[in-house]
Amino acid sequence: MKLYISHSSGFDYTSGLYAPLKKSIARDHDIFFPHDSKDVVNSKSIIQESDLILAEVSYPSTGQGIELGWGDAEGIRIICFYKAGSSPSSAIELISSSSFEYASMDEMLSKLTAELSA
């Protein structure tokens, strides 16, 4: 399955999101990590070619909102997840297929694995 990872650039996504995903679900899926490359990428076309968007929505982000809007307009399934104690936008419920809160990386990975096999 082709997955697109969406997130704010306002946190340490390299170790706080990319590294755990690469060690776990990336073994079974083709995942695009938008900030792995220093080159400018056309994320809109990559999203259009994706089967699913995984969106870490703990932090507000205009760019992420645009990405999720593109995915929603294409009818792509969107799974949103956020850290316990954060307050994601209520608009997330309008565009996501499912969403969940997590308290630890292990919990996030466990819930994502369950969502991906559903």
SVG drawing of the C-alpha trace seen along z (x, -y; Angstrom):
<svg xmlns="http://www.w3.org/2000/svg" viewBox="-17 -28 35 34">
<polyline fill="none" stroke="black" stroke-width="0.4" points="0.0,0.0 1.3,-3.5 1.1,-5.8 1.8,-9.5 2.8,-10.9 1.4,-14.3 2.5,-16.4 3.4,-19.9 7.0,-20.9 6.8,-22.5 8.2,-19.5 11.0,-16.9 9.3,-14.7 12.6,-13.0 12.9,-11.2 9.4,-11.6 7.6,-10.3 9.7,-9.1 12.1,-6.9 9.4,-4.9 7.4,-4.5 10.5,-3.4 11.3,-0.7 7.8,0.7 5.1,0.2 7.5,-0.8 8.6,2.8 5.1,3.7 4.2,0.5 5.6,-2.0 5.7,-5.2 6.5,-8.7 8.2,-10.8 7.9,-14.4 10.8,-15.9 13.3,-13.1 14.6,-15.0 16.0,-18.5 14.6,-18.8 11.2,-20.4 8.6,-17.8 5.2,-18.0 3.3,-16.6 0.0,-17.1 0.8,-14.6 2.3,-12.2 -0.9,-12.4 -3.0,-11.7 -1.0,-8.5 -1.3,-7.4 -3.7,-4.8 -3.8,-6.3 -2.7,-9.4 -1.4,-9.1 -1.6,-12.5 0.0,-13.3 -2.2,-16.3 -0.9,-17.2 0.4,-20.6 -1.5,-23.2 -0.2,-23.5 -1.6,-25.4 0.4,-23.3 -0.9,-20.1 -4.4,-21.4 -3.9,-21.9 -2.4,-18.4 -5.4,-16.9 -7.8,-18.9 -6.1,-17.5 -6.4,-14.0 -10.1,-14.4 -10.9,-15.9 -9.3,-12.8 -11.4,-10.5 -8.2,-9.1 -8.7,-7.5 -7.1,-9.7 -6.1,-8.4 -5.4,-11.2 -3.6,-10.7 -2.5,-13.0 -0.6,-13.1 -2.6,-12.9 -3.2,-16.4 -3.1,-18.1 -6.1,-19.8 -6.3,-19.1 -8.7,-21.1 -12.3,-19.9 -12.2,-19.9 -10.1,-16.7 -13.3,-14.8 -14.8,-16.0 -12.1,-14.7 -10.7,-11.7 -11.8,-8.1 -10.7,-7.6 -8.7,-9.3 -7.2,-8.4 -5.2,-9.8 -2.0,-8.2 0.1,-8.5 3.3,-6.8 5.1,-5.8 4.3,-2.1 0.6,-3.0 0.7,-5.0 2.4,-2.2 0.0,0.4 -3.1,-1.6 -1.7,-2.5 -1.0,1.2 -4.6,2.1 -6.0,-0.7 -3.8,0.4 -5.1,4.0 -8.7,3.0"/>
</svg>
